[in-house]
Amino acid sequence: MRARQCCLLAAFCAAAAAPVLAQSTATGISPEFNPAISVNTLVIGRVAERSTDRAYNGGDLQEAEVQFTSVVDPYWNANVVFAVHPTHDHAQDNAEGGETESHGGYEGDVEVAYVDGQALPGGFGLRLGKDYLPFGKHVPLHTHQFPFVDSPVAIQACLGNHGLTEVGVRLSHDLPLPWYSDLAAYGVDGQAEIFDGASRDLVYGARWTNLFDLSLESTVEVGGSWLEGPLSADYLLLDPDVTLAGDLAVWGADLTYKWISASASKGPALTMTGEVIVPRPDQGAQDPIGWYALAQYRFARNWWLGLGAGVLDRDLPEPAEEEESGPEHGGLFAWEEVREYKANLTWVPSEFSAVRLEGARFDDQIGDNDDWLVSLQVNVTIGSHPAHLY
């Protein structure tokens, strides 16, 4: 009997000590305090019909992201993303064809670094730090989340080609309506390429998101966005000799429909998104506008089909008489007015990898710089990656 009691006592002590031993290290710091870490890599190969730009002919590392996410304490959550990508091209005055010259190599930057406040009074949400601005549906996406290899031309021209990320503060709150309705407002430092980074004026903006359940399988999201700040000296321009001043206001509206079959796991699914972007700069382009529409359909367990179209109209001022005979602007993503058409086929064997084959057609409406761009992209993620935006 006594031997049995000793065995029970030993088992109890071992069970009580197990959690302590599991959480202990040589330094006395628990590994549970380590953040969740993930790495996403995009490798791409592409070829253009007419453009000779190195960025659109050959293979490259499109982007690599390292992401750290963690609960800091009961009051804060944190997210940090460090990105490595090819060095951005620099426009050159190339009289032989107006192409851009790439200096090669890679560069890294802190893409995202913010904390989210938890359990704030009044049910408010608070975000402090650097993040993508909540403008429309496409701007908040990281590159590996894009529905197509590149951003729509309307996004690239009107909202920046290198990501609309800013440092500042964002407040949000759910509105007391019968459906889900969220209003977010922000003030940021205005260092993105569409703003005058040397100005001391801040950039302000807001987004209103409304989500409606149509059935157990489908939803509709309706959103409106606005931002305003100091105008970049070359906003929407193709002539580097012109310098602008003043303010920039951008308005946007978006509509998203989502449907997924409830009858089968990874069964048919459909997402359709449309977005209109209306910039209003004090100087430069006259009444510019851009829009895009896309559809993504999962027709088999691991296969997606994507279709997209878009329009960009910069409506630039007429050039001076003496400049009319000068070299015509051109090159991929450097049109005054263009129509784009895209289609892709994506194989997604798991949530950690995808292979995408895509063709894109660009019709230049002003000059003669129509082009085709064919891309093959491999998307791989390792580690604990947080959920993407809905």
N, C-alpha and C positions, 0 to 999 in steps of 0.2 A: 504493500500500500504506500509505504513511504517512497519507494522507488518511483511509483507512478506519479506521486505528487511532485517529485523532483523533475520528472520529464515534462509535466505540464507547466511547471514554473519556468523551465528552460525554454520551452516553446513560446510562452507568453513574452519572455524577455526578448527573444529573437524577433518576434513579430513587432514589438514596440520599438525596437532599435532599427528595424529595416528601413523605415522612411528617413530616419536621421542619416543612416549610412548612405542611402541613395542620393541624398541632397548634399553630401559633404564632399569637399575636395581637399587637396593638400593645402590650399590657401584659405580654406574656410568659406569660399564663395560658391554658391549654388550655380550649376550650369543652367538652371531654369531662368536665370536672369539674362541669358544670351538672347539677342534678337533673332527673329526668323530671317534667314538669309536666302536670297534667290539670285540666280544669274540668268539673264535672257540674252541670246545671241541670234542675230539676223545675218545670214550670209546670202549674197545675191549675185546673180549673173544676168547681164542684160545686153541688148543690142538695139540700136536705133537705125532706122532706114536712112535718114539723111544727116542727122547730127553726128559730128565727129568728136564731140566732147567726151573725154575719158570717163566721166562719171556715168555715162549712159552706154558705154561699150566696154565689155569685159566683166571680170568678177571682182568682188570687194566684200569687206566686212561692212554691212550697212550700219549696224549699231550693236553695241553690247552694253547692257545695263546690269548693275549690281544694286540690289534693293535690300534695305534693312528696315524691318518693321517690328515694333514692340510696344507693349504697355509699359509706360514709365512708372506710373503709380496710380492711385485711384483718381487722380485729377487730369492726367495727360496720357494720350497715345502719340507715338512718334513714327515718322516715315522719312527715310532718306534714300535717294536714288542717285547713284553716280553713273554717268553715261560716257562711253567712248565711241566716237564716230569719225568718219573721214573729215579732214580739214575742209571747212566751207570754201567753196570756190569764190574767187574775187573777179568782179567784172573788169574786163580790160577793153580799151579802145582798139579793137582789132579790125582794121579796115578790110581784112581779107574775108570776113564772113560774120563778124559780130559774135563769135563764140566766146565762151568764158575760159579763162586759163586756170587750171587747178595746180596748186603748189604741192599736192600729194601729202602723204603722212596722215597722222591721226591726232586728235585732240580730245581732251576730257574736260568735263565740267560737272558741277553739282546741278542736276536737273531738278530735283525736288528735295526739300528739307523743311519739314513743318511739324508742328504739334497740334493736336486736336484737343480742345478742352472737353472734359467730361462732367456731367451732372451740373451744368451751369444753371443759375437761377432763371426762372421763367421759361425753361425749356429751350433756350437759345443754343445754337451750335457756334463754336469759335474755332477758327483756324489761323495760326500765326506762323509765318515763315514764307518759304518759296514754293510755289505750286503753279500748275496750269490754271489760267483764269477760266471760270465757269461760263464760257461764251459758246452757246450752241451745243451740238452733239459731237463734233469732230475735234475741236481744239483741246478738250480735256484728255484725249487719248494719247497714250504712249505709242511709239512707232510700231511696236510688235502687236498692238491692238487694232491697227488700221484695217478696215475692211478691204482695202486695195493697197498695193505696194507703196504708192505715193499719195499724199494728200490731194484732194481736188484742187484744180487750178484756182478756183475762187477762194479757197482757204489760203493757199500759198501767197497769192497776190494781195488779198485784202487784210489778212490777219498774220502774215509773216510765214516765211518758209522754214524757220529754225525753231519754232515752238513759242507759243505765247505764254512764257513763264515769267512770273514777277514775284517780288518780295513785298509782303504787306500783311494786312489783316482782313479776314472775311467773317461776317456774321450771317447766320441763317436762322430761319424759324419756320415751323409748319403753321400754315394759316388755318383758322377754324372754319373749314369748308367741308361739305359732304363727301368730297373726294380728296385724295392726297394732293396737297398743294404746298410747295416750298418756295420761299422767297429768300434769296441770298444777295447781300450787298458787300462791296469790298472797296478798299483804298490801297493802292500799291505804288511802287516807286517809279514806274514808267521807264524801265531800261530795255524793254523788248524792241525789236528792230523797227516796228511801225511807229514808235514814239521818238521824240527828241530826248535822248538820254542825257544831254547836257543841261536840260532844263530842270529847275528846282520844283516845277509843278508836279503834283501827283496825278495819277490816273484813277478815275472812279468808275464803277460799273455796278450792274445788277443783273440777276437772272431770276425768272419766275418759271417754275416747273410745275406742271399739272399732269397727273397720271390717273387714267380712268380704266377700270376693269370692264371689258366688254363681255367676257365669259370666263369660264374656268381655264380656257386655253389662250386667251388673247387680251392684249392691253393696247391702249393708245396713249402716247405722251405728247403733250403740246407745250412748247416752251418759247419764251421770248427773252432776248438778251440786249444789253446796251452797255457801251463803255465810251469814255471820253477822256482825252488827255492831250498833251502837246504834240503837234504834228512833226513827224520825221521829215528831214530836209529833202528826202527822195521818195516819199510815199507814192506808190503806184507808178512812178516815172520810169521811163526807159532811157532817158537822156541824162547822163551823169553831170552835165554842165549846168543843169537847172537846179536852183535851191529854193525850197519852200519854207514857209513860216506860218504860224497860226496854230489852230487847234484841230483835232480830229475827233469826230463822233462816229461811231459805228453802231448800227441797229441790226438785229437779226431775229428771225423767226424759224422754228423748226417743228416738224411733225414726224413721229415715229410710231409705226405699227408693228407689233410683235405677236406671233402665233407659234405655238408649239403643241404637237399632238400629245394628249394626255393618255393615249392608249398604249404607247410603246416607249420603252427607254431608248433614248437617242433616235427617236422616230423622226418623221418629217417636221421641219421647222422653217419659219419664214420671218425675216426682218426687212422692213422697208422704211427708209429714212429720206426726208427731203429737208433742205435748209436753204434759206435766202439770206444773203448778207448785203447790207446797204450802207456803204461808207459815205460820210459827208465831210470831206476835208475842206478847210477854209480856202486852200489854194490847190492848183494842179488839175487833176481829173474833174470833169464836169459830170455830175450825176452817175458815178460808177455803180455797177451792180454785179453781183455774182450769185450763182445758185448751183446746187448739185442735187441729184436724186440717185438712190442706189437700192438694190434688192439683193438679199442673200438667202439662198434656199438650200436647206439640207435635204437632198433627195435620196440619200442612202445613209447608213449608220455612220460612216466616216468620210462622207463626201459632201462638199458644199459647192454650189454654183453662184457666182456673183456677177451682177450686171449693173452698170452705172453710166450716168451721163452728167454733163455740167456745162456751164456757160460762164465766161468772164468777159465783161465789157468795161474797159478802163475809161473809154471816152476821153482821150487825152486832147489837150488843145492842139490846134493846127500848127505845124512847124512853120518857121519863118521861110520866106521865099528862097533865100540863099541856101537853106538846109534841105530843100525838097529833093535835090539831086544827090545828096550825100548817101552814105552806105545805109542800107535798110536794116533795121533791127531784126533780130531773129534768134534762133536757138530754142531748144526745148524750154518751156516754162517762161518764155520771154516774149509773149505776144501782147499786142494791144487789145485785140478782141479774138476770142477763140471758142470753139466748141470741142468738147472732149467726150469720147465714148470708150468704155472699158468693159472687159469681160475677164473673169478668171475662174479657174477650177482648183479647188483646194482639197488635199487629202489630209485628214486630221486623225491619225491613228490613236492619239490620246490627248489629254489636256496639256501635255508637256512638249508636243512637237506638231509641226504642220509643214507641208510642202505645197507651194502655190505656183501655178503657171498662169501668167497674165499677159494679155495683149491690150494695148491702148492706142487709140487713134486720135490725133489732134488736128483740127481743121482751122487754119489761120484765116480769119475773115477779112484782114486788111492787106497783108502781104502775101508772099508765096512761100511760106515756111511750114506747110503741112508735114506731118511726120508720123511714123509708127514707132512704138516702143514695146519690145517683148522682154518680159522679165521672168526669171525663175528664182524663187525665194525659199530658203529653208529657215524655219523658226524653231528654236530649241530652248527650253527652259529647264533648269535644274534647281533643286532646293524648294523651300517652302514659299510659294508665291501667293500673295493675297488675292482675293477675289477681284475681278474686273468690275467696272461700272455697269449698271443694268442697261 
